[in-house]
Amino acid sequence: MADEKKAELLWNELETNLANIDEDVIIENAVSIDMDLEGGDVGIEDTLYQYFSDEYKASEA
C-alpha cells in the first residue's frame, strides 16, 4: 500500500473515532484521577506547578 493511501486510511480512521467520542467515559476517567490532594482542590495550582517544575524542569518565562 502506498504511503499516500496509508495516510488517507489513518486520517479517515481518526475522523471516524473523533465522531464517536464517548464524553461520559472521558468525564468519568477525569473525575477519578487521584492527584493526592488530601485537602480537596485547595492548592491545586501550587501542586501542579510543583509537579511540572520537578517533572519537566519547567520554569516561568
Secondary structure, DSSP 8 states (H G I E B T S, - for coil): --HHHHHHHHHHHHHHHHHT--HHHHHHHHHT-----TTTTTTHHHHHHHHHHHHH-----
